[in-house]
Amino acid sequence: MSPNDWYLTEDVGDLLARATDFLHSRPDLHTVPLTVTEALRTHGAAVYGSAAPAFGLLERAGEIRAVFFRTPPHHLVLTPLTPEEADGLAARLAHLGHPLPGVDGDRDTAASFAEAWQRHTGAIPTLSERKRLYRLGGLTPPEPFPPGRARIAGQEDRERLVLWHRGFVADVRGTSAADGESWADTRIAAGRVTLWETPDGTPVSMAGVSPLVAGQIRIAPVYTPPHLRGRGYGGAATVAASRAALGAGAAQVLLFTDLANATSNALYQRIGYRPVADFAVYDFAPGTPAAG
């Protein structure tokens, strides 16, 4: 395929005018593009930083086949591509001189793009994370269920949420699309963080949710401070947030896990989440461009 088959834009409205039906066709596999473009549409292009976001779509015979987005300085995010489609996109972005710190997508697509990016730029890809996407089947609270109750985080919880968000980012060895303060402010205002608290009213875990888009809500992040782990609090917070998502009208409730964390993968399956697909993240280090 030709690299020029890709249509590029910096306007999220332009992308959504062309690709909304495609993104809605698989809300589970497209959960990240759906939630990110919704945030950009509702809060403006600077919601993830001062640099302009970039978008692209692949269209053939009047049909959208794939979409990508990037909110600098973060990784390129891809919907599923064939190896040939991944190579065409890598060639196009390399020709335009787009620097990329890495790529995030379903396992096969991410691997294909990483290989193509190395061919076209000489960059050295390193697999940095393996993730699994889960979808909720029948919700089954864990036994024994820890004593306590769930509540929606409010303004009085702001400092705690900022600290817990930083802890979560450190745990996953990642970077956040927003700083802890703006992350907490946005989610408190929208009522999108569920806290689990002990009977004496002490918050011990949190589970955030994404907005409802295309019938899907994603649980993220789930965080329990290290000294409180192993007591079922994270599972309780996740169950409560999942119930709230279903109550808000979600047809699909989703979440990602790090495949290196066997404990969380086992927990989510015990409470009713079922695997959908595996994803991978590659980081790119500068290398020597290939000849020709």
JOHUMO-V207136 format. One record per helix or strand. SS is the DSSP state (h for helix, s for strand). FROM is the first residue (numbers start at 0). LEN is the number of residues. If there is no record, write none. Layout:
ss=SS from=FROM len=LEN
ss=SS from=FROM len=LEN
//
This chain:
ss=h from=2 len=3
ss=s from=5 len=4
ss=h from=11 len=14
ss=h from=30 len=13
ss=s from=53 len=7
ss=s from=62 len=8
ss=s from=75 len=3
ss=h from=82 len=13
ss=s from=101 len=5
ss=h from=106 len=15
ss=s from=123 len=13
ss=s from=148 len=4
ss=h from=154 len=17
ss=h from=179 len=11
ss=s from=192 len=5
ss=s from=202 len=7
ss=s from=212 len=1
ss=s from=215 len=8
ss=h from=225 len=3
ss=h from=232 len=15
ss=s from=251 len=7
ss=h from=261 len=9
ss=s from=272 len=13
//
